């Protein structure tokens, strides 16, 4: 039997108050922060914007999990520290995970399993993944009102990889294989602008700052701050080729 429930038992009284240990707590959740994430999503609509940009090639008559539910469940799990897709096999029954995607905590159907989430993550092509990045840029545009001059902070974060994953190259500084994702933040507000997956090997470059003249709807001037190894021509070419310099 795999669903055995231990019987309750009593412990010594505390100030003549009976103390009993009971294991019939019901379906509970330890991720109360999901309620705050739900409110943030209702305010900003980040996951809904990403879901609208995701490709959906599934048969409409056989869909059990809407695209927004898949994206919201995956991002919420990562935000709570459950970064592996296999964690969804357990979290799909979590009452607060159901609430955060809009389902009833008790009577709502279970969320998507690991296999469905894995298919979701491998569905976008390279061009479709670029559209997701563009959706995040659009989100930044409606969140932050540009001023006369804006400062963007560009840096990377190493993430160790296990197995033969693509772009998981050797990083001599970290002494292991992995990725070095580039992160771009708006300095004044701390708002994330974009995240770009990059190989783990550090490029060569020259550190410092770069100033770019922006387009009409953007600030009059943008100052990009970056570490040495990101200050290279390949990193700055997309900005200048987009009318920023």
C-alpha positions, 0 to 999 in steps of 0.5 A: 500500500502506497497511500498509508496515512500514519495514525495520530498519536499524543505527546506530553501535555503542555500546561495541561493542554492536550497535544496531538500529532495528526497527519490528516492535513489535507492537500496543502502547499508550501509556496504561499508566495505564488499568491503574490506572483498571481497578483503581479501577473494580473497587473503586468501580464508578462506570462500572458504576453509570452503565451500569446507569442508561443507557437501552438501546433496542438490539435484544438480538439484535444487541448487540456491545458491552455498555453497561458496555463502552461507558461504560468505554471512553468514560470511560477515553479521556477520562481519558487525554486523548482527549476526542473520540469520533472518537479511539475509531476508533483506540483501539478496537484499543488492547490496554490499552483492551480490557483495561480493559473486560474483553477480551483485549488481542490476541484480543479483538474491537475496541471500539465505534467513533466512531459507536456512541459518538456514539449512546451520548452522544445516547441519554439524554433530559433525565430520563434524564440526570438519573438519571445525575446521581442515580447519581453522587450515590448513588456519593458516598453509598456512598463517603463516610461523613457526619460531624457537619458537611460542607462542599461546594465549588461552582465552575464551569469554562469549556469552550470550544465549537466549532460551533453546540452547545446551551447554548454561549453567549457568555462575556464573561470568557473572550471566547468561546462555551462551557459553564460546567459546575458542579462540586460537591466534598466538601471533606474527601475531595476526592470529586466529588459532582456535575457539572451542565452549564450555559450559558456565560453567567455568572448574577448572584449574591451570594457567600458561604456557605450553611448547610442543615439536612440530612435524617436520613441526611445530616450534621446540617449542610452548609456550601456554599461558592461564588463570587459568580456561583453564589450565587443563588436558582435555584442553592440552591433544589434543595438547600432543596427537598430537605429541606436547609433 
